[in-house]
Amino acid sequence: INQMVMHRVADTIFDAQVEKLIGAYRKRRDALLGALEANMPDGIAWSRPEGGMFVWLTLPEGADATELLARSVKEARVAFVPGNAFYADGTGRNTLRMSFTLADDRAVNEGVPRLAKLLRD
C-alpha cells in the first residue's frame, strides 16, 4: 500500500513540485553567482551550473580549501565543502563546493563578501 500511495503522490504532484523547486533553486543560484561576481578577488574561478545544487570554486594553485575551511568557519562564519573530498586521486585541494539550495538572499549577501575578504587577506 505504501508503494501505491507514493505512486499516486508522484503521479499527481511530483512534476509541479519539481517545477517549483527549479524556480527557487534558479533564483538562489543566480543570487550566489551574482555575489561571487561582485565580491571575489582575481584568481578565483567558479562554475555556472545549469542544474544541480552546487557551485564549485577553484582557488589559485597551492591553496588548500581544507585549511581555508577552518579559518572560514572561525573568522567569517561561512562553511563549504573542500573539493578534495570528491577527487579519488587526492587532487582538488584548491577547490571547494558551495551549496545554494538553503541559502537565502540575506545569507548569500552577507556570507560571500566575508569569504571573499578572507580570500583576499
ABEGO torsion letter per residue (X at the ends): XAAAAAAAAAAAAAAAAAAAAAAAAAAAAAAAAAAAAAABBBGBBBBBBABEABBBBBBBBGBBAAAAAAAAAAAAGBBBBBAAAABAAGBGAABBBBBAAABBAAAAAAAAAAAAAAAAX
